[in-house]
Amino acid sequence: MTSGAVTPRHPVPAGARVDVGDVTTRYLLYGLLPGWFVPGLADWAMHRRTRIEDTAGTKESLIHSLMMAEVGLPIALTLRYEVNPLLLAVQLGGAAVHEATALWDVRTAVDSDREVRPVEQHIHSFLESLPFAALASLMCLHSDQVRSLLRGGRGDRHAWRLVRRRRPLSPGYLAGVAAAIGGCVLLPYGEELLRCLRAARARKAGEASPAKRTGKERARAEEPVGAR
């Protein structure tokens, strides 16, 4: 009789060392980065639920686009190039600017009377902490480059230039990431911006039309009775 347990086909020998760097890299590529899209979609859903187009509108939606660019550029560079002092500086700068923009985003929403519900605030906590989690993992993986950055890159002629990855990521993985960005970021947030622009145009048209009608009615009322 066999038990219900599944025996690994290639069990890890007792005492064998696990490559922590390889495991961390896989976690970043196949865990943290794909998982990042989930709170992003949830945040978009909260904006739609609270009708962003009728409150903060285009301004807040453009801030969201700015925040995505602030994290998107460092991610794109990291997927294509080696981690070195230049790339670390870009990543640190992007994380810092993203955090400042996040504060601006919430202030804009609150000032416009858009309801930022507790669930949305909790979603924001993920979106704000994930860049730092990813950056901390990368810095642990590339502690030598962190030391080089602290020394200003002295002694490394490639410290302040982009260097192609020695082991490029597979085209299939990069295509999958691109598809996820398109479906989970560009498409929903593009729809949000378009919705806000349409609502702004509708409000502007609605405000202008009564004024035009009132002006015509005023002019007609001022005409002499015989001229009508």
Stockholm file with secondary structure:
# STOCKHOLM 1.0

chainA/1-228         MTSGAVTPRHPVPAGARVDVGDVTTRYLLYGLLPGWFVPGLADWAMHRRTRIEDTAGTKESLIHSLMMAEVGLPIALTLRYEVNPLLLAVQLGGAAVHEATALWDVRTAVDSDREVRPVEQHIHSFLESLPFAALASLMCLHSDQVRSLLRGGRGDRHAWRLVRRRRPLSPGYLAGVAAAIGGCVLLPYGEELLRCLRAARARKAGEASPAKRTGKERARAEEPVGAR
#=GR chainA/1-228 SS CCCSCCCCSSCCCTTCCCCHHHHHHHHIIIIIHHHHHHHHHHHHHHHHHTTGGGTTHHHHHHHHHHHHHHHHHHHHHHHHBCCCHHHHHHHHHHHHHHHHHHHHHHHHHHHTTCCCCHHHHHHHHHHHHHHHHHHHHHHHHTHHHHHHHHTTTTTCTTTTSCCBCSSCCCHHHHHHHHHHHIIIIIHHHHHHHHHHHHHHHHHHHHHHHHHHHHHHHHHHHHSCGGGC
#=GC SS_cons         CCCSCCCCSSCCCTTCCCCHHHHHHHHIIIIIHHHHHHHHHHHHHHHHHTTGGGTTHHHHHHHHHHHHHHHHHHHHHHHHBCCCHHHHHHHHHHHHHHHHHHHHHHHHHHHTTCCCCHHHHHHHHHHHHHHHHHHHHHHHHTHHHHHHHHTTTTTCTTTTSCCBCSSCCCHHHHHHHHHHHIIIIIHHHHHHHHHHHHHHHHHHHHHHHHHHHHHHHHHHHHSCGGGC
//
